[in-house]
Amino acid sequence: MKFFSYLVFIFLSFNNSFINSAPLKNGFYRKTCPSAEAIVKDAVNRAYVRDSGIAAALIRLHFHDCFVRGCDASILLDSKSGQKSEKESPMNKGVQGFEVIDDAKAQIEAQCPNTVSCADIIAFAARDSVSKAGGIYYSTPGGRRDGKISLIDDPPKNLPGEFFNVTQLKLNFARKGLSVAEMVTLSGAHSIGDSHCSSFSKRLYSFSGAHAQDPSLDPTYANDLKGQCPKSTNGSDLIVPFDPTTPTKLDNNYYKNLKVNKGLLTSDQVLWGSPTTRSMVKSNANHPRNWSMKFAKAMVHMGSIDVLIGEQGEIRKNCRVVN
């Protein structure tokens, strides 16, 4: 596995110039802040020791950042008087990892003031999380700048919904410049992390007029979920792991679950139900090394969505507020 991970690293390092249309580059801070990436890695490692779930949180943070206004760290901005920010959107319920970014940023600012963007720190932290949770290594280019706008109404317009069908998913990812294959590949991130019961309870109790329970959901798995997400929760919204088998390991088990109707969200299971994406699910389930390579490549591509560069945006001193 270590040898394969090394091959992934070499492959991605060589091919980054072909993956990114944006003028980001590897080793962007090599001269201006040579310790930047090491500081981020150390912050992630320390957080991972305390809670291995932070890996899934930081990968999700990167995804939710890039899909809204591009990879500009707008998700990190706190609300201000009269203007609620992205992080308060229901679509970002449960998004975590802010403290890890704050930790890395504070250390970097102490060594290299006004140099490293919060957007790049998120991208580096996501890469290091993929490494910790899945043993997948790849090089992440830097050069992103931080945005100055964060609006609560933006996430619902840009993030894929948990009840999306394949057509809706394809359109959503296409708007971000990502292919159907990349959509299926990146969905594999749901092999780690948790989901709130409210994101899928409709599949258990009120799916449709004809079926109280989603017929595409394995009955035994559905009963297990009902035990974890009772119909009456007294107002609490409990969480359930995406993958009941290897919940903290980033692997291709996600696709194996889909094949036996154990995808947690509707937007997960539809990938197996649609002829358009079923063959991709099969391939990813049968070829874990190929999936790992594709996942690394897709993460780099996603990290280049609508980035701010050059004199655009700013380099925030504090990731939670604009300068």
C-alpha beads as a LAMMPS data file, in Angstrom:
LAMMPS data file: protein, C-alpha beads

323 atoms
322 bonds

1 atom types
1 bond types

-500.0 500.0 xlo xhi
-500.0 500.0 ylo yhi
-500.0 500.0 zlo zhi

Masses

1 110.0

Atoms # bond

1 1 1 0.000 0.000 0.000
2 1 1 2.836 2.385 0.810
3 1 1 4.378 1.749 -2.605
4 1 1 1.046 2.402 -4.315
5 1 1 0.537 5.617 -2.333
6 1 1 3.964 6.767 -3.458
7 1 1 2.994 6.094 -7.069
8 1 1 -0.170 8.152 -6.617
9 1 1 1.939 10.997 -5.236
10 1 1 4.346 10.901 -8.191
11 1 1 1.517 10.676 -10.718
12 1 1 -0.371 13.624 -9.264
13 1 1 2.742 15.734 -8.897
14 1 1 3.543 15.193 -12.568
15 1 1 0.023 15.747 -13.840
16 1 1 -1.139 18.758 -11.836
17 1 1 -0.344 21.097 -14.713
18 1 1 -2.794 19.177 -16.877
19 1 1 -5.502 19.006 -14.203
20 1 1 -5.748 22.680 -13.362
21 1 1 -6.862 25.355 -15.741
22 1 1 -6.173 27.928 -13.023
23 1 1 -2.569 29.199 -12.628
24 1 1 -1.984 27.482 -9.300
25 1 1 1.336 25.748 -8.769
26 1 1 2.972 23.220 -6.511
27 1 1 5.368 24.629 -3.947
28 1 1 3.746 28.038 -4.224
29 1 1 5.099 29.078 -0.809
30 1 1 8.484 27.422 -1.159
31 1 1 10.298 30.772 -1.015
32 1 1 7.820 33.032 0.802
33 1 1 6.765 30.634 3.588
34 1 1 8.568 27.290 3.253
35 1 1 7.071 25.823 6.448
36 1 1 3.432 26.578 5.534
37 1 1 2.401 23.136 4.341
38 1 1 4.244 21.398 7.172
39 1 1 2.432 23.586 9.714
40 1 1 -0.941 22.645 8.206
41 1 1 -0.020 18.970 8.188
42 1 1 1.009 19.134 11.838
43 1 1 -2.253 20.857 12.796
44 1 1 -4.250 18.146 11.004
45 1 1 -2.209 15.356 12.583
46 1 1 -2.732 16.710 16.089
47 1 1 -6.462 17.118 15.493
48 1 1 -6.662 13.603 14.031
49 1 1 -5.104 12.110 17.166
50 1 1 -7.840 13.757 19.241
51 1 1 -10.642 12.775 16.856
52 1 1 -10.214 10.744 13.651
53 1 1 -13.530 12.163 12.438
54 1 1 -11.769 15.449 11.701
55 1 1 -10.494 13.993 8.415
56 1 1 -14.007 13.682 7.004
57 1 1 -14.862 17.135 8.363
58 1 1 -11.939 18.841 6.620
59 1 1 -12.598 17.086 3.301
60 1 1 -16.219 18.197 3.513
61 1 1 -15.142 21.724 4.442
62 1 1 -13.058 21.918 1.264
63 1 1 -15.925 20.602 -0.884
64 1 1 -18.463 23.011 0.612
65 1 1 -16.040 25.892 0.177
66 1 1 -15.199 25.181 -3.466
67 1 1 -18.789 24.633 -4.590
68 1 1 -19.880 28.045 -3.273
69 1 1 -18.117 31.032 -4.864
70 1 1 -15.143 28.822 -5.703
71 1 1 -12.270 27.806 -3.428
72 1 1 -11.986 31.173 -1.673
73 1 1 -12.470 30.314 2.020
74 1 1 -15.815 32.119 2.059
75 1 1 -17.159 29.296 4.221
76 1 1 -14.838 30.375 7.040
77 1 1 -16.214 33.906 7.362
78 1 1 -18.356 34.624 10.412
79 1 1 -21.640 36.465 10.105
80 1 1 -21.638 40.197 10.650
81 1 1 -24.330 42.636 11.632
82 1 1 -27.206 42.396 9.168
83 1 1 -25.539 39.723 7.022
84 1 1 -25.463 36.036 7.865
85 1 1 -22.656 34.008 6.289
86 1 1 -22.490 30.636 4.521
87 1 1 -21.639 28.686 7.655
88 1 1 -25.109 29.471 9.070
89 1 1 -26.929 27.927 6.110
90 1 1 -28.862 24.709 6.847
91 1 1 -26.881 23.216 3.957
92 1 1 -23.762 23.603 6.114
93 1 1 -25.294 22.016 9.195
94 1 1 -22.638 19.965 10.933
95 1 1 -19.734 21.384 8.930
96 1 1 -16.690 21.340 11.195
97 1 1 -12.936 21.808 11.153
98 1 1 -12.847 25.585 11.595
99 1 1 -10.644 25.357 14.678
100 1 1 -8.026 23.308 12.812
101 1 1 -7.820 25.983 10.117
102 1 1 -7.605 28.684 12.797
103 1 1 -4.783 26.797 14.518
104 1 1 -2.756 26.436 11.327
105 1 1 -3.409 30.025 10.289
106 1 1 -2.266 31.450 13.632
107 1 1 1.005 29.529 13.472
108 1 1 1.609 30.510 9.857
109 1 1 0.876 34.187 10.539
110 1 1 3.424 34.127 13.359
111 1 1 6.109 33.001 10.917
112 1 1 4.945 34.487 7.593
113 1 1 2.528 37.391 8.069
114 1 1 0.113 38.268 5.236
115 1 1 1.435 35.503 2.983
116 1 1 -0.611 32.280 3.056
117 1 1 -4.295 32.362 2.197
118 1 1 -6.990 30.658 4.222
119 1 1 -8.239 29.088 0.977
120 1 1 -4.904 27.345 0.491
121 1 1 -4.874 26.201 4.107
122 1 1 -8.249 24.503 3.575
123 1 1 -6.945 22.771 0.438
124 1 1 -3.763 21.599 2.181
125 1 1 -5.762 20.397 5.208
126 1 1 -8.122 18.401 2.975
127 1 1 -5.159 16.781 1.221
128 1 1 -3.588 15.841 4.553
129 1 1 -6.935 14.458 5.726
130 1 1 -7.149 12.230 2.657
131 1 1 -3.679 11.002 3.526
132 1 1 -4.554 10.276 7.157
133 1 1 -7.868 8.552 6.465
134 1 1 -7.047 6.768 3.221
135 1 1 -3.286 6.539 2.790
136 1 1 -3.635 8.455 -0.477
137 1 1 -0.887 11.009 -1.101
138 1 1 -0.958 13.745 -3.717
139 1 1 0.480 17.194 -4.275
140 1 1 -1.814 20.208 -3.916
141 1 1 -0.946 23.415 -5.769
142 1 1 -1.237 26.764 -4.002
143 1 1 -1.883 30.345 -5.005
144 1 1 -5.548 30.796 -4.110
145 1 1 -6.649 34.115 -2.641
146 1 1 -9.377 34.697 -0.056
147 1 1 -12.792 36.046 -0.948
148 1 1 -14.527 38.904 0.830
149 1 1 -18.153 37.823 0.496
150 1 1 -20.080 35.073 2.309
151 1 1 -23.873 34.884 2.090
152 1 1 -26.246 32.467 3.798
153 1 1 -28.373 32.165 0.644
154 1 1 -25.511 30.905 -1.553
155 1 1 -25.094 27.277 -0.370
156 1 1 -28.618 26.095 -1.388
157 1 1 -28.000 27.499 -4.874
158 1 1 -24.707 25.669 -5.300
159 1 1 -24.384 22.545 -3.157
160 1 1 -25.929 19.235 -4.233
161 1 1 -28.942 18.213 -2.176
162 1 1 -29.199 14.915 -0.323
163 1 1 -32.323 13.987 -2.303
164 1 1 -30.939 14.871 -5.748
165 1 1 -31.376 12.386 -8.581
166 1 1 -28.579 11.625 -11.047
167 1 1 -29.719 14.252 -13.555
168 1 1 -29.651 16.943 -10.879
169 1 1 -26.260 15.767 -9.631
170 1 1 -24.783 15.812 -13.135
171 1 1 -26.005 19.363 -13.745
172 1 1 -24.734 20.525 -10.357
173 1 1 -21.237 19.151 -10.887
174 1 1 -21.139 20.246 -14.531
175 1 1 -21.757 23.845 -13.440
176 1 1 -18.537 23.557 -11.453
177 1 1 -16.602 22.136 -14.400
178 1 1 -16.555 18.578 -13.068
179 1 1 -17.395 15.533 -15.157
180 1 1 -19.846 12.738 -14.362
181 1 1 -16.912 10.422 -13.672
182 1 1 -15.455 12.958 -11.231
183 1 1 -18.850 13.295 -9.575
184 1 1 -19.017 9.554 -8.947
185 1 1 -15.379 9.474 -7.840
186 1 1 -15.707 12.354 -5.366
187 1 1 -18.883 10.836 -3.945
188 1 1 -16.576 8.178 -2.519
189 1 1 -15.712 10.689 0.207
190 1 1 -18.919 9.424 1.802
191 1 1 -17.005 6.348 2.871
192 1 1 -16.101 8.372 5.977
193 1 1 -17.955 10.845 8.131
194 1 1 -21.505 11.109 9.426
195 1 1 -24.883 12.364 8.327
196 1 1 -27.714 13.806 10.384
197 1 1 -30.826 11.647 10.472
198 1 1 -32.851 14.510 8.996
199 1 1 -30.880 14.127 5.762
200 1 1 -32.312 10.679 5.034
201 1 1 -35.170 9.951 7.485
202 1 1 -37.689 10.513 4.691
203 1 1 -36.368 7.286 3.141
204 1 1 -37.301 5.447 6.333
205 1 1 -40.708 6.829 7.240
206 1 1 -42.357 8.927 4.516
207 1 1 -40.764 8.120 1.174
208 1 1 -43.844 8.340 -1.060
209 1 1 -47.568 7.713 -1.207
210 1 1 -46.961 4.171 -2.412
211 1 1 -44.028 3.346 -0.129
212 1 1 -43.483 4.511 3.424
213 1 1 -39.933 3.144 3.135
214 1 1 -37.656 3.656 0.144
215 1 1 -37.766 0.352 -1.789
216 1 1 -34.196 0.921 -3.000
217 1 1 -32.963 0.690 0.617
218 1 1 -31.894 -2.724 1.910
219 1 1 -34.598 -3.736 4.443
220 1 1 -32.159 -4.968 7.087
221 1 1 -30.065 -1.825 6.759
222 1 1 -33.249 0.260 6.946
223 1 1 -34.190 -1.416 10.233
224 1 1 -30.719 -0.684 11.605
225 1 1 -31.098 2.960 10.622
226 1 1 -34.512 3.165 12.267
227 1 1 -32.894 1.956 15.468
228 1 1 -30.381 4.797 15.246
229 1 1 -32.877 7.362 13.964
230 1 1 -36.237 6.786 15.660
231 1 1 -39.250 8.543 14.195
232 1 1 -39.663 10.577 17.366
233 1 1 -36.408 12.174 18.519
234 1 1 -37.738 14.907 20.822
235 1 1 -36.255 17.573 18.583
236 1 1 -32.723 16.162 18.459
237 1 1 -31.049 15.358 15.149
238 1 1 -28.822 12.354 15.690
239 1 1 -25.948 11.330 13.421
240 1 1 -25.168 8.070 11.648
241 1 1 -21.955 7.028 9.848
242 1 1 -22.111 6.965 6.051
243 1 1 -20.336 3.618 5.970
244 1 1 -21.367 1.167 8.712
245 1 1 -18.421 -1.145 7.928
246 1 1 -15.313 1.076 7.801
247 1 1 -16.622 4.471 9.010
248 1 1 -13.209 6.076 9.581
249 1 1 -11.338 4.659 6.578
250 1 1 -11.426 6.471 3.244
251 1 1 -11.778 3.566 0.836
252 1 1 -13.915 2.169 -1.960
253 1 1 -16.286 0.390 0.428
254 1 1 -18.762 3.176 -0.335
255 1 1 -19.309 1.696 -3.798
256 1 1 -19.666 -1.829 -2.433
257 1 1 -22.400 -0.522 -0.143
258 1 1 -24.244 1.005 -3.100
259 1 1 -24.234 -2.351 -4.902
260 1 1 -26.146 -3.941 -2.011
261 1 1 -28.515 -0.981 -1.550
262 1 1 -26.826 0.421 1.540
263 1 1 -26.207 3.956 0.335
264 1 1 -27.240 6.282 3.152
265 1 1 -28.496 9.286 1.185
266 1 1 -30.785 9.260 -1.814
267 1 1 -28.042 11.084 -3.724
268 1 1 -25.714 8.191 -2.918
269 1 1 -27.965 5.272 -3.873
270 1 1 -29.128 6.828 -7.165
271 1 1 -25.592 6.356 -8.505
272 1 1 -26.232 2.621 -8.515
273 1 1 -29.814 2.926 -9.719
274 1 1 -28.963 4.939 -12.826
275 1 1 -27.576 3.198 -15.932
276 1 1 -25.478 6.315 -16.541
277 1 1 -23.401 5.854 -13.417
278 1 1 -23.822 2.181 -12.476
279 1 1 -20.819 1.030 -14.517
280 1 1 -18.657 3.650 -12.784
281 1 1 -19.811 2.421 -9.381
282 1 1 -18.958 -1.151 -10.410
283 1 1 -15.510 -0.131 -11.595
284 1 1 -14.733 1.802 -8.412
285 1 1 -15.967 -1.097 -6.280
286 1 1 -13.817 -3.604 -8.152
287 1 1 -10.647 -1.531 -8.571
288 1 1 -9.704 0.219 -5.307
289 1 1 -6.292 1.400 -6.498
290 1 1 -7.717 2.974 -9.634
291 1 1 -10.376 4.690 -7.550
292 1 1 -7.746 6.063 -5.160
293 1 1 -5.807 7.525 -8.075
294 1 1 -8.925 9.039 -9.612
295 1 1 -9.998 10.436 -6.250
296 1 1 -6.685 12.223 -5.773
297 1 1 -6.859 13.676 -9.275
298 1 1 -10.470 14.794 -8.820
299 1 1 -9.635 16.460 -5.489
300 1 1 -6.929 18.524 -7.169
301 1 1 -9.317 19.476 -9.976
302 1 1 -12.058 20.432 -7.512
303 1 1 -9.539 22.583 -5.662
304 1 1 -9.158 24.780 -8.735
305 1 1 -12.834 25.757 -9.086
306 1 1 -13.251 29.510 -9.666
307 1 1 -10.173 30.421 -7.638
308 1 1 -9.137 33.999 -6.987
309 1 1 -5.535 34.669 -8.000
310 1 1 -2.970 37.451 -8.375
311 1 1 -4.427 40.668 -7.015
312 1 1 -7.958 39.324 -6.691
313 1 1 -9.418 38.984 -3.226
314 1 1 -6.983 39.234 -0.325
315 1 1 -4.842 37.280 2.122
316 1 1 -6.848 37.349 5.341
317 1 1 -5.021 37.831 8.606
318 1 1 -7.833 36.064 10.438
319 1 1 -9.747 33.448 8.472
320 1 1 -13.046 34.365 10.132
321 1 1 -13.138 38.040 9.081
322 1 1 -12.104 40.101 6.085
323 1 1 -9.163 42.465 6.582

Bonds

1 1 1 2
2 1 2 3
3 1 3 4
4 1 4 5
5 1 5 6
6 1 6 7
7 1 7 8
8 1 8 9
9 1 9 10
10 1 10 11
11 1 11 12
12 1 12 13
13 1 13 14
14 1 14 15
15 1 15 16
16 1 16 17
17 1 17 18
18 1 18 19
19 1 19 20
20 1 20 21
21 1 21 22
22 1 22 23
23 1 23 24
24 1 24 25
25 1 25 26
26 1 26 27
27 1 27 28
28 1 28 29
29 1 29 30
30 1 30 31
31 1 31 32
32 1 32 33
33 1 33 34
34 1 34 35
35 1 35 36
36 1 36 37
37 1 37 38
38 1 38 39
39 1 39 40
40 1 40 41
41 1 41 42
42 1 42 43
43 1 43 44
44 1 44 45
45 1 45 46
46 1 46 47
47 1 47 48
48 1 48 49
49 1 49 50
50 1 50 51
51 1 51 52
52 1 52 53
53 1 53 54
54 1 54 55
55 1 55 56
56 1 56 57
57 1 57 58
58 1 58 59
59 1 59 60
60 1 60 61
61 1 61 62
62 1 62 63
63 1 63 64
64 1 64 65
65 1 65 66
66 1 66 67
67 1 67 68
68 1 68 69
69 1 69 70
70 1 70 71
71 1 71 72
72 1 72 73
73 1 73 74
74 1 74 75
75 1 75 76
76 1 76 77
77 1 77 78
78 1 78 79
79 1 79 80
80 1 80 81
81 1 81 82
82 1 82 83
83 1 83 84
84 1 84 85
85 1 85 86
86 1 86 87
87 1 87 88
88 1 88 89
89 1 89 90
90 1 90 91
91 1 91 92
92 1 92 93
93 1 93 94
94 1 94 95
95 1 95 96
96 1 96 97
97 1 97 98
98 1 98 99
99 1 99 100
100 1 100 101
101 1 101 102
102 1 102 103
103 1 103 104
104 1 104 105
105 1 105 106
106 1 106 107
107 1 107 108
108 1 108 109
109 1 109 110
110 1 110 111
111 1 111 112
112 1 112 113
113 1 113 114
114 1 114 115
115 1 115 116
116 1 116 117
117 1 117 118
118 1 118 119
119 1 119 120
120 1 120 121
121 1 121 122
122 1 122 123
123 1 123 124
124 1 124 125
125 1 125 126
126 1 126 127
127 1 127 128
128 1 128 129
129 1 129 130
130 1 130 131
131 1 131 132
132 1 132 133
133 1 133 134
134 1 134 135
135 1 135 136
136 1 136 137
137 1 137 138
138 1 138 139
139 1 139 140
140 1 140 141
141 1 141 142
142 1 142 143
143 1 143 144
144 1 144 145
145 1 145 146
146 1 146 147
147 1 147 148
148 1 148 149
149 1 149 150
150 1 150 151
151 1 151 152
152 1 152 153
153 1 153 154
154 1 154 155
155 1 155 156
156 1 156 157
157 1 157 158
158 1 158 159
159 1 159 160
160 1 160 161
161 1 161 162
162 1 162 163
163 1 163 164
164 1 164 165
165 1 165 166
166 1 166 167
167 1 167 168
168 1 168 169
169 1 169 170
170 1 170 171
171 1 171 172
172 1 172 173
173 1 173 174
174 1 174 175
175 1 175 176
176 1 176 177
177 1 177 178
178 1 178 179
179 1 179 180
180 1 180 181
181 1 181 182
182 1 182 183
183 1 183 184
184 1 184 185
185 1 185 186
186 1 186 187
187 1 187 188
188 1 188 189
189 1 189 190
190 1 190 191
191 1 191 192
192 1 192 193
193 1 193 194
194 1 194 195
195 1 195 196
196 1 196 197
197 1 197 198
198 1 198 199
199 1 199 200
200 1 200 201
201 1 201 202
202 1 202 203
203 1 203 204
204 1 204 205
205 1 205 206
206 1 206 207
207 1 207 208
208 1 208 209
209 1 209 210
210 1 210 211
211 1 211 212
212 1 212 213
213 1 213 214
214 1 214 215
215 1 215 216
216 1 216 217
217 1 217 218
218 1 218 219
219 1 219 220
220 1 220 221
221 1 221 222
222 1 222 223
223 1 223 224
224 1 224 225
225 1 225 226
226 1 226 227
227 1 227 228
228 1 228 229
229 1 229 230
230 1 230 231
231 1 231 232
232 1 232 233
233 1 233 234
234 1 234 235
235 1 235 236
236 1 236 237
237 1 237 238
238 1 238 239
239 1 239 240
240 1 240 241
241 1 241 242
242 1 242 243
243 1 243 244
244 1 244 245
245 1 245 246
246 1 246 247
247 1 247 248
248 1 248 249
249 1 249 250
250 1 250 251
251 1 251 252
252 1 252 253
253 1 253 254
254 1 254 255
255 1 255 256
256 1 256 257
257 1 257 258
258 1 258 259
259 1 259 260
260 1 260 261
261 1 261 262
262 1 262 263
263 1 263 264
264 1 264 265
265 1 265 266
266 1 266 267
267 1 267 268
268 1 268 269
269 1 269 270
270 1 270 271
271 1 271 272
272 1 272 273
273 1 273 274
274 1 274 275
275 1 275 276
276 1 276 277
277 1 277 278
278 1 278 279
279 1 279 280
280 1 280 281
281 1 281 282
282 1 282 283
283 1 283 284
284 1 284 285
285 1 285 286
286 1 286 287
287 1 287 288
288 1 288 289
289 1 289 290
290 1 290 291
291 1 291 292
292 1 292 293
293 1 293 294
294 1 294 295
295 1 295 296
296 1 296 297
297 1 297 298
298 1 298 299
299 1 299 300
300 1 300 301
301 1 301 302
302 1 302 303
303 1 303 304
304 1 304 305
305 1 305 306
306 1 306 307
307 1 307 308
308 1 308 309
309 1 309 310
310 1 310 311
311 1 311 312
312 1 312 313
313 1 313 314
314 1 314 315
315 1 315 316
316 1 316 317
317 1 317 318
318 1 318 319
319 1 319 320
320 1 320 321
321 1 321 322
322 1 322 323
